[in-house]
Amino acid sequence: QVQLVESGGGLVQAGGSLRLSCAASGRTLSTYAMGWFRQAPGKEREFVVRINWNGGTTYYADSVKGRFTISRDNAKNTTITLQMNSLKPEDTAVYYCAADRLFPINPGRGEGMDYWGKGTLVTVSS
């Protein structure tokens, strides 16, 4: 049974930084693309960023480009990290980690992803 466990959420002031992590357990996901989605209060879930299986290719939503950076480590249990800088109040959301064998460049709201984490809350105060 695969589990994705997110950590690192919290409360930060606008302009600050947070670092989210997502660790996989249960089986290796080293050949899966992984990424992050988020869902703000009262809004639909949206794509944030994806990284391919070896970390060589990344794709960011325009809203976070230049501020967020994703990386991954397949050495032991596959872990992805999202460094979020210059945070804005509109970044407030529950952030979900996802993994998929295909993970399209434009995954929409993420329907059909193979695995999901339970989410971690990021709150950015103004």
N, C-alpha and C positions, 0 to 999 in steps of 0.2 A: 504494500500500500504506500503510494507516494504521498509525502507531505511536504508542503512548502510553508515555511514559518518565517513571517516578516518580523523585523524588530527595528527600533530606532526612531519611531514616531514620537511626537511630543509637541510642546508649545514653544514657539519662537517668535520674536518680534520681526516685523517687516525689515528686510535687508539682511537678515541673519541666515544661518546655514543649518542644515540637518543632514544626517547620513542615514539612509535606510539600507537594511540588509535583508536578504531572503536566502534561506538555507534549505536545500532539498535533502530529504531523507527517504529511506525505503528502497530506493534503487537509484542507479546513476542516471543523471539527466545530461550527461556531458555531450550528447549528440542532439539535444533539444535547443531550439532558440528559446530565449526567455525575455521577460520584459515586465513593465509596470503599466498598470491602469490606475485611474483614480475616479472617485465619485464624490462630488461635492453635495452638500445638503440640498435636496430638492432638484437635483440635476441627474442626468443620465451618466452612466459610467463612460469614461473617455480614455482613449489611448494616450500614453505618455511617451514611452520609449521602448525599443526592442534591441536585443543584441543577439547575434548569431551564435552558433554552437561553440566556436573557438574564440569569440570576442573580437574577431577581425572586422566585423561590419556592425554598425549601429545606425539607428534611425530614430529621430526625435520628432515629436510634435512641435509645430512652430511656436506654440505658447511657452515651451521650456527650452528651446534651442539657445545655446550660449550660456545658460544658467545651470542646467542639470548635466551630469556626466554619469554614464553607466559603465560598469566594468564587471568582469566575471572571473571566477577562479574555479577551474575544474580539477584542481590537484587532488582533493579528497572528496568531500561532498560538494557538489556544485553549489556555489554561492554567487549571487549577484549583489552588487552594491550600487546604490543611487546616491551620488553626492549632489545635494541641492543647495545652490548658493543664490544670493540675492532674492530671497523668498519674498513673495508678495501675498497680500491677504487672499487674492483669488486662487492661490495654490492650496488653500485650505480644503482638505478632502480626506477621505479614507483611501489609502494607497494599497493596491492589491498587486501581488506578484503573480505572474502567470508563466506557464511553460507549454510549449506546443512543438510538435515535430516539424510543422511547416511555418507557423507564425507569419502570416502575410505582412507585407510592408504596410499596408493599410488595413488593419484588422478591425476597424469599426469599433463596436463596443465590446469586442472580444468573444462574441458567441463562438462556441466550438473549441475553445482552448482546451487542451488535454487536462491541465492541472491548474488549480488556483490556491492561493493562500487565503487566510481568513481576513487579512487586512490590518493595517496599522494607521492610526489617526494622526494626521499632521494638521496643526492649527497655527496659522500665522496671524498675529495680532497687528493692528495698524498703529 
